[in-house]
C-alpha cells in the first residue's frame, strides 16, 4: 500500500475514534434538557389505578429520568419514593389531583444537566488521549524505516560498502530503501572496478617498463651490436606503452563527456565518412609501423557512407588490426572485409592465429583480459583494445562481437548504422 494511503487510513481511523468519543460521552452524560417536568410527574402518578402500584410507578420514573421522588399523604406519612429529597432550585412539590392517591403531595428533584463546557472538556480530554497514543504509534511506524535507512547511509559513508538496508516493504519507504541498496551496489561495483583498473594499469605499465630497463642495462653493459639489436624491442615496448596510455585516456574521455552531457552514451564528433577512407587510413598506419604484416582488404560494392566520429572508428579498426597482427598471422595474412547490409555496414577482421576457447570468447571484451594461450612474453599487449572498441562501437549505436576457434583463428565483426 502506498504511503499516502497509509497515512490517510490513519487519519480516517483517528476521525472514527473522535466521533466515537463524542457519541460515548453524550450517551454517558445524558441529554442536556430533561424531557419531563414536576407537573408531568404528578399527572403520571395520578393515573395509577391502585395505591399499591404507586411505589412501582415512582421507581420506574426514578430509573428512567434519574429523579428523586417522595410521595406523602396529607398527614406527611411517606407513601412511596425516597424519605428525603435534596432541596435545590430544581425541586418542586405539587399535589396529586386524580386517582386513588389524590391529595398526596409529590416532591420531585433532579440534578442539573451537565453544561456544554463540561461536555466539551471531557470530550477533548478523551480525544487528546486517543491522539497521543495514536500519534505515538504512527511516529514509531514512520521512525523505524527512516532510522534503518539513516543508519545504513552512515555506515556506507563511513566505508562499510557491504551495508544494505534490506527493508521488505511495498510503500515509498521500501522504494527508497531499495533505491539505496541499488545505489550501494553500483557504487561498490564502481569502486571495485576502479581498484581493479588501477591495479591492472600498474601491472601493464610495469611489464614493458621492466623490459625497457632490462634492455637498456644490457645495451649499456654489452657491445654496440647487442645495443643495436635491443632497439627493436625497446621500440616495441614504447609503442605498447603509448597504445595503452592512449586507449585508457580515450576511454576516460568518453566516460567523462558522457557524464557531462548527462547521457548514457558519450557525445561524438560526427562527420560524413566513407568506409574506404576509414579502412585505408587504418591499414596504412598498421603496415607503416609493421612493414612485414600483410593485410588483404576486400571492400564490397555500393558501400553506404557513415555518419561517425572518424578518429574513434579508425581507432577501433586499428586496435582490431593490431590484435590480429599480434595474435594472428601465423598461417596467413590478416583479412579485412566490408559489406553493405540492410541499414548498416558490417566490417570483419579475420586472422589465422591461435584462436580462443569458448570460455575466453565470453570474456574477450573484459578490460585487461587475455586468453590463456596469449600470455607469453612475445605476445604481450595492453589487453585494452577490445574493451575500447566495444565502447566506441556502442556509442555509435552499433554492435561488436567475435567468433573464434582454438588453433584456427579469430574473426571480429563490427556493425555500424549506415548514414
N, C-alpha and C positions, 0 to 999 in steps of 0.2 A: 504494500500500500504506500502511496506517495506521502511524503512528509506533510504536505499542506492538508491532505485529507485526514491524516492522523491528528494534527493539531486541531482541525475543525471538529473532529469527533470528540476530542477532549472538551472543547468549548460547548458542544451540544450536551454532553454528559453533565457539565457543571450547571448549564442552564436548567436541565431537568431537576438537578439536585436543589437548586434555588427555588424553583416552582414547588417542588415537593415540600420544602421547608415552610414556605408561606402557607400551603394548604394544611400542613401538620399543626402549625402554630394557630391558625384560625380555628381549626376544629378543637384544639386543646383549650383555647380561651373562651370559646363560645361566641354567640352573637353579641354585637355591641348594644343593641336595644332589645329588651325583653319583649316578647310578643304577648304578654299578659299583664293585667293591672289588678290592684286590690279589689275594685268593684266587680271585675270579672270573676275573680276567685270566689267572692261572696255569692255571686249568682250561681256559679257552678255547684257550690256546696248546698245551695237552696234547692237544687233539683235532685238531691239524694232522696230516695224513696223511703228508706228505713233508717232510723237513728243508728242502728248498729253498723251500718255501712259507712258512716261518716269518717271513722279513723282510716279506713282503707282509701277513701277518696282523698283525704288530706295527704296520706303517704304518697299517692300517685302524683299529686301536684308538686310535692316536695322533690320527688325524684326527677320529674320532667323539667322543672324550671328552677331547681336549686333554691326553693323558697323556704323561709322559716314561717310556719303557720301555727297559730294557737287558737283553739275554739273553746270558749267558756259560756256556760249558761248565764241566766240573769243574775244568779247569785255568785258568780265568779268561780264556779266549780269547773275544772278542766274536763272537757268532753273528748277532745281529740287534739292531736298535734303535740307541740313542744310546750313544756310548762313555762318556759321563759323565752321570749322573742327579743333579739337585740333591738335597741332603740336607735333609730337614725333618721335621717331626712327621708329615707325611702321606706318608712314604716307607717302603716295606716290601719285603723280599726273601724270596722263597719258591721252593722247587724245583718243577720240573715232574715230576709223578709218573707220567704216562702218555704214550704216543705215542712217536714217533721221537726226540723231544727230551727224553726222560725223564732226570732227573738234572741238567739245566741249571738255573741259578739266574736267576730273573726279578726284577729290581728295578723297582718301579713308584713313580712320584711324580707327583702332580698338585697344581696350585696351589689354595690355599684359596678357596672361593666368596666372592664379594663379600658383605659384611654387609648387613643390612637398612638400616642407617643410610646406608651409601654409596649404595645404590639410591635411597633417599628423597631425598638431597641432589641427586643427578644429575637425578632426575625433576623435583624442584621447580625446579631451575635452568632446565631446558627449558621448563617451564610458565611461569615468570616471563618468559622471553624471548618466548614467544608472546603472553603477556598484555600485555607492554609494547608490542610492535608492534601487536597487535590493538587495544588501548585507544587508542593514538595515532591509528590510522585512524578509530575511532569518534568520538574527540574532534574530529578535523578535519571529519568528516562532519556533526557537530552544530554545530560552530562557524561554518561558512560561512553557513548561512541566518540564524543568530542575529546574526552580525556585519552581514549585509546589512540586516536589519530594524532593528537598533540604529542603524546609520549613516543609514538613511532617516528614522528618528524624530528624530535630532538635526538633520539637515538641514531637515526640515519644521518643527521647533520653532524653528530659527534664522531662519525666514522664507522659505525656498525652497519655496513652496507647490506647485510643479510636481514635487517629488520623489516618486517612487514606487519600491516595492521591485521589482515585476515579477519575482517568483520563480515559475518554472514547475515546481511540484512538486504532487503529489497528496496528500501526507500532511498532518499537522497544521501543519507549518511553512508549507506552501503555503497552508493555510486562514488562518493568522494573517497572512501577507503579503497575501493577497487582501483580508482584512478591513481591514488598514491602508490599502491602496490605495483601497478603497471609502470609508473614513472620510476620507481625504485629499481625495477628490473632493467629498464632501459639505461638508467644512469650506471648501474652496476656493470652492465654489459659494455657500455661505452668506456668506462674506466678500465675494465679488464682488457678491452681491445687496445686502448692507448698504451697500457703497460706492455702488452704483447708486441705492439708496433715498435715501441721504444727498444725493447729487448732484441727484436728481430733486426731493426735497422742497425743497432750497435753491432750485432753479430755480422751482418752483411758488410758493414764498413770495416770491421776488424780484419776479416779474412783477406781482402785484397790489399789492405794496408800492410798486413804482416808479410804477404808475398812480395810487395814492393820493397819493404825493408830488407827482406832476405836477399832479393836480387841486387839491391844496392850494396849490401855488405859483401856479397860475392864479387860484384864488379869492382868494388874498392880494393879488395884483397887479392883479386885474381889478375890475370893478364888482360890486355886490351881486347883480345879475341873473345874471351869469355864475357867481358862487359858488353861488347857489341852484340853478342848472341842474346844477352839478357834484355836488351832494349825492346825486343818484340813482346816479351812477357810483361814488361813494365807498361808498355803502351796498351796492351790488352786489359791489364788491371785498371789503368787510369780510365779507359773507356767504360769499363764496367762501373766504376765509381761514378762517373759522370751520368751514365744512364740511370743508375739507382737514385741519385740526387734529383735528377730531372723528373723521374717518374713520381717520386714521393712528393716533390713540390707541386707538380701538376695536379695530383690527386687532392692535395691540401687546398690548392687554389679553387678547384671545382667545388669542394665541400664548402669553403668559405663564401664563395659567390652565391651558392645556393642558399645558405643561411641568411646572407644579407638581403637577398631577394625575397625571402620568406617562402621559397618554393621547395618541393621535394627534389627537383632536378635543377642543375646549375644553369644560369643564362649562358647562351652561346653566341659567339661572333659569327653569325650565319652569313654565308655568301654563296652565290651560284658557282658550282664547280663540276667539271666532267670527271667521270671515272678514270679515263685515260690519263688525265693530268695527275690525279692523286696517285695512281699506281706507278706511273713513270717516275715521278719525283721520289717516291719511297724506294723503288727498286734501284734507282741511280745512287741514292745515298748508301744503300747496303753494298752494292758492288764497288763503289768507290772506296769504302772502308775495307772491304774484303774482296779483292780482285779475283781470288781463286774460287769464289762462290758463284755457282751457276743458277740462274733463275729463268724459268720458262714462263712467259706471260701469254695467256690465252684470253683475249677480250672478245666477248660475244658481240654480235651486231645489234645496232639500234639500242645501245645503252642510253637510258634517260639521264638527264642531268640531276645533280643532287643539290639540295639546299642544306649545307653543312658548315660546320667550323672546320675549314680546310686543314689548319695546323693540327687540330686534335685528331682528325680522321687519318692524316698522314702518320701521326704518332701511333695510331692503332695498327695500321698496315706495317709500319716499320718495326714495331715490337713483335708482331707475329712473324715477320720475316726473320728477325734476329733470333727468335726462339727456334724457328725451323732450321736456321743455319747452325745454331749451337747444338741442337739435339737430333737433327735430322739427316743431313746429307752424307749418309754412309753408303747408300746403294743407288743414288741417282740425284738429279737436280731438284731444286725446290720448284713447285708448280703453283702459279698464281692464276686463278680463273675468275672471270667476272661474267655474270649472266643477268639478263633482264627478266624479272618475273612480274606477276600482276601487282602493280603498285609499289614495287620495291626492286632493289638491286642486291644480288647475292654475290659475295666475294668468298672464294675458297683458297686457302693456302695449305698445300699438301707437301709433306716431307716423307722421306723413306728411311726414317731412322729407327730409334729404339722402341718408340711407341709407349703405351701406358697400360696398366692393368685397369680393370673395372673400378676398383677402389680408388685408384689415383685419378681416374677421369671425374669422379664425383667431387673431388676436392681440388680440381685443377685451377679454379678461379679464386681459391682462398689465398689471401696475402701471404707471401713468403713460403708457399708450399712448393716442394719439389718432389717429383716422382722418385721413388727409392733408387731406381736404376740410374738416375741422372746425378746422384750425389757423389760425384767424383771430382777430383781437382781439375781435370781437363774440361769438365762440363759445368763448372760453377757459373751461375748468373745471378741476377738480382732477385729472381723469383717474384717479381712485381709486375711484369709486363702484362700477363693475362688479367690481373686484377684491374689495372688501369684501363686496359682495352674494354673490359666489361663495363666499367664506369662510364667511359666516353660513349660507347655504343648505346647504352640505355639512356643516356642524356639526350641522344638524338632520336629516341623513340624506336630504336632498333633492337635486334636480338643477336646474341653471340652464343656459340656452342662448339662442340668438337666431337669427333669420332676418332677412336684410336684402337690399335691392336698391338699388343706387345710383340716386338720383333719385326713388325711390318711397317709401321709409320703412323703419323697423326695428321688429320685434316681438321683445320679450324675454319668455321664458316661465320660470316658476318652478313646480316641482312639489314639494309638501311632503307628507309622510305624514299621513294622516288620524288622528284620535285613536282 
